[in-house]
Amino acid sequence: MRGLCKQPGGKLVAVAVESGGGAWSCRLDGDFFADGADDAACRALIADIEASLAAVAAGPAATADPAAVRGSARDAVDGAMRRHPAARLVGADAATIATAFLRAVGLDDAGARATAGGPVEPRPAAPPEPDWRAFWRALAPVVVRDRPRTPEEQMALDERWAREVAAGKRPATLRFWEWSAPAVVVGRFQSIPDEVRVDEARRLGFHVVRRCTGGGAMVVEPDGVITYSLYAPADALDGVGAAEAYRRCDGWLVAALRGLGLDAGFQGLNDIASARGKIGGAAQRRFPAAHGGPGAVLHHTTLAYDLDGATMAGLLNTSREKLSDKAVRSARRRVDPLRSQTGLPRRAVLDALTAAAAQAGGTAAPRGRAYNGRTDPGETSNG
């Protein structure tokens, strides 16, 4: 049994409940994020939430009315969150998780699946916070145009570079990716069988990979997206809330898109959109300090340049609950890619973004520059 709930303006949460041999178990998944002192702290928080919900499922409250069960589940999740102050969920709260649990155990008679067409999630009209420029100039990331890599290589390299920054072995870096093969990239906490039509992906030659950050699944075709990662020392975002952290890291991007004539801005926690629709989304994860280094924040963003809506619809299981606070009935209609909004070739958009990142305060990496005594194979600069 699996229940879904979308937090308005936040993320989708799923709770799967199983009973076997007199024991109950729960599994939490979704496109939410987890922020913590380290990966172990995040795992411990999620495990405690799952165990606490399993206790509610096994207890006498499970036979009570829906309101009582929802209250017991919310209190159980709240308790687990208080027991783990070193980690927190972003985009999902106790009430959202409790509703997903209630739907999983079949007690939400008011409708376990919301329909699309609800109120539109508002997009703030204000420009990015004014301090993104100071943040970017102080960070002065090395700007790298990388060579094409397989999806598996991209996932591994992304985490490796983040850990090198965390250990003080790599400076702040902005890396523009190139994909050598199509992929379905699944978020850190998502359930692959529930989110992806895996057999169809394999039939079409799409790699199915999991990234090390939260968020939702995305379909990548090499000429259809623009992806970059920012690897920053952790102290660059110390004391900064989740929403502001996204705006600081992507403020230069929003300014660059506006320079291309788009009415671009931030939407929700981690999306970038124009009045015509969503353009892209971002994800973040913190890495603890290692070997005397400063720790790191990994921030990566993928922008839709072109969109094969039929392929995307055929590969992803997009629930109506996920779209419950959007005035659209499909993820395909919600996205409006850069090709249609700018009319520019992908290379021209990528060149403009690379130049904008450098002009805002980044520095171009000399070709073949060595980091930590070696040069990454195929690494190139924006020169």
N, C-alpha and C positions, 0 to 999 in steps of 0.2 A: 504494500500500500504506500502510495507516494502523494504528498500534498504540496501545492505550490502557493506562494503568496508574493506579490510584488509590492515592495514598499514604495508609496507614492514619491516620485522624485529620487528614489533610491534604486535598489537592486532586487533581483529575483532570488528567493530562497526556496529550497525544496527540502522536505523532510521525508525520508523513507522509513517506514516502520515494519518490522518483521517480528513474528512470534513463532518460536519453535522449541519443542521440548519443555514447555512451561516457562521459557525465558523470553524476554523482550529485548530487542535491540533497535537503535535508531541511527540513521546516517544523515548528516547534514551536507548539502551541496548547493551550488548556485553560482551566480556571477558576482557575488559580493567580494569585498577585499578584506584582508586581515593585516593589521599593523601591530607590530610588537617588537620587543627588545631583540628577539631572534626567532628563528623558525620553530624552535622547540616550544617557546612560549605560545605561539599561535596554535600549534598542534595540540598543546595541552588544553587551551581554552576550548577548542572545537570538540575534543574528546570529552571534556567535562559537560558541555552542553548536550552532547549525544547521550551520555550516561544519565544525565538528569532527566531528559525527556523519556528515556526508557523506563526510569523509575515511575514517572507519571503514568505511562502506558500500563504498567504492571500493577499500579496501586488502585485503591478503591475509587479514586476520583475519575477513573476511566469509564465508570458506569454512570456518572452524573450527567447533568444537563450540559449543553455546549458552553454556556457562559462559565460554569464552574471549571470545566476542563481547560478552557482558554486561560482562565485566571491562574490555575495551578501550573500550567505549562509556562506562562509568562513569569511567574514567581521563580520557577525552577531555573529558567534561563537567566533571569536577573541575578540569582544567587551564584550561578556559575561564572557570570561576568565579574561579579564582585570578588570572587576568589582568585581571579587572574588579572590583577591590575597592570601587569606588564604587557598585556595584549588586548586588542579590541577589534571588533568587526566594524567595517566601514560600509555603509549602504544597507545595513540590515540591523534591526533592533529586536528586542525581546518580544514585542507585540507582533511583529511580522513573523518571527519564527514560531510563536505560539499559534498563530492562525494557520500556518502551513502544517503544523503538527495536528491541529484539530481536523483539517481536511484529510490528512493521511489516515486518521482513525475513523473517518466517515461520520463525523458528528456535526459538520457544518451544513445544516439543512438550508441555509440561506443561499447556497451556491458555491460549490467548491472550485468553480472555474469562472472568473470574471470575464465578461465579454469586452471586446475592443470597442472603441468609440467613446471612452470616457473623457474627462476634461483634459485639455492639452497641457502638458508640462510646460510652464512658462520658461522662456529663455531670457535671462537678464539682458537688457539693452545697454547696460553700462559697459565701458571699455575695460580691459584688464586692469587689475590693481596697479597703481602708478609705480610701485616699487619693483616691478619685474625687471625694469631696465637696470636698476642698481644691482639687483640680484645677479643678472646675467653678466654685467661688467665685472663684478667681483668674482664670479665663478670663472670667467674667461675660458670656456671649454675648448679643447682642441677639436676642430671640425674635421671629420674623416668621411670620405666617400669610399665605402667598402666594395669589395668585389662580390660577384654573385656567389651565394652559398646555398646548400640544401637546407630545407626546414630543420632537420635534425642538427646541422652545424649551427644554424642561427640560434636555436634554443640553448645549446651548450656554450656558445661564445658569449651570448648575452649575460649569462650568469657568471662566466669566468671573468669577464671584464669588470663586472660589478664587484666581485670579490677581490680583484686586484686593486681597485680603487679603495675598497674597505681596508686593505692591508697597506695602503700607501705606496703601492708599486706601479700605479698608473695615475696620471693627472685626470682632472675632470675632462670628460670627453663626450662629444656629440657624434654618434655614428649613424650615417645614413645606410640603410640596408639595401641589398639587391638580392632578390630571390631567384634561385635557379630551377625551382620546381613549384607546382601548385600545392597548396596545403589547406587543411582545416586546422586552425590553431585553437586549442581549448584552454580555458582559464584554469588556474591552479586548483580551484575547489569545485569544478564542474564534474558531472557524471558523463563520461564519454558515451555510453550506450543510450542515455536519455537525451543527449544534446545533438548527436551526430548519427547520420545514417551511414554507418561505417562500411557496409558492403558496397553501397553506391559510391562512396568516396574511393574505395580501392578500385572499383570497376573503371572509374574515370581517371585514375592515376594520381589522385590527391593523397599526399602524405597526411596522416592524422597525428599531430604532435601536441604535447602539453607544454605551455610556457610556465615560467616560475612565478608569475604574478596572477592576481585574481582577475575578475572581469569575465566577459562573455566570449563565446565562440565566434570566430570570424573566418570567412573564406578568403583565401589569398590566391590570386593569380599574378605571376611575375610582372606583367605589364599593366595590372589593374589597381595596384596600390603603391603608396609611398610610405615607407616605414622608417622610423629613426628611434634610437635609444639615447638617453642622456644618463651618463654615469657620473654622479656628483658626490663629493664628500658629505657625510651625514650632517655635519655641523652647518652646512649651507642652508638647511631647512629645519634646524633645531627650533622648537617652540612654535612651529607653523602648523596650523590645522590642515586637515586633509584637503578641503576644497581650495584653500589658498595655495597649498603646495602644488596642486595641478595648475593653477593659474600662473604661478611664478615660472614653472617649468615650460609651459606652453604659451606664455605671453608673447614671446618673440614670434611664434608661429601665427598667432591671431593677427598681429601687426603685419606680418608678411602677406597673409591672405587678403587682408584689407588693401594692401598695396597692389594686389592683383585685381582689385575691383570687387571683391566679395564682401557681402555684409556679414562677416564672420564674427562669432562670439562664442562664449561658453554656455553650455546647457547642462543642467543637472550637475552631478559631481564631476564627471570625467569625459563628457562629450564636447565636441566642437561642431557647430552647426551654423547655417545661414538661415535666412527667412525661407529658403526653398527646401531645407531638409538637413539631415545630419550629414556631416562631411567625414568625421572620424571619431575615434575614441582613444583614451589613454589608460594606462595602468601603472601602478607604482608598487615597489617593495623596498623595505629597508633591510640592509645587511649589517650584522654586528662588526665592530672593530676587530681586527686580527693582526697579530704580529706588530703591535704598536701603532697600527694605522688608525685612520679617523672614522672607520665605518663608511657606509655608502647608501645612497638612495638610487635605485634603478627606476627610471621613468621612461616608458616607451609609448609611442603614439603611432597609430596606423591610420592613414587617410585613404579614402576611396577615390581613386583616379577614374576608373571605369568600372562598370558594374554589370555583371551577367546575372540578372535577377533570377532567371530560371534555374541556373546552376546552383545559386545560393539557396533557393527554396528547395531544391532537390537534395541538398546535402545536410541542411540543418532542420532540426525539429524545434521550430519557434512556437512556443505556447502562446495562446491568447492571453494568458495571465501576464506574460512578460510585456505585452502591449496594452495592458489594461489602463494605464494612465497616459496613453498616447492617442491622438485623434486619427489613427490609421489602423488598417486591418492587416497589414503585413509589414515585415521588416524591410522588404524590397521597396515598398512605397515610402518608407520613412527616410531612406537614404537618397541623397542627391549628390552624385560624384563630381569631382573637380573638372573632369573633361567637359561635362555639360555646362558647368558654371563659368568656366574660363575660356573654353575653346582652344586652349593651348596644348601642344604636345606634352606628353609626360616628362620628357627630358627638359623642356623649357620650364615647367613647374618646379622640377627638382633643382635645376640650376638657380632659379630665383630663390628658393628656400635656402639652399646652401649659402648663397651670397648674403641673404638677410641674416642668417645665423652669425656669420662672420662679422657683418657690419654692426650688429647689435652688441658685439663684444667678444665673440669667439675668435679663435686663432686657427689658421689653416695648418694642418700637419704636413711638414715636408714629406715628399714621397719617400717611402721606405724608412721612415723614422723608427728607431728602435725604442722599445719600452722594456724595462727590466732586462736589458741585455739581449733582447731578441727583436726581430721584426716579424709582425704577424704576416703570414703568407698572403700575398695579393692585396695587402692594405694600401690604399691610395688616399691622397688628400683631395681637397676641392680644387687643387691646381691642375 
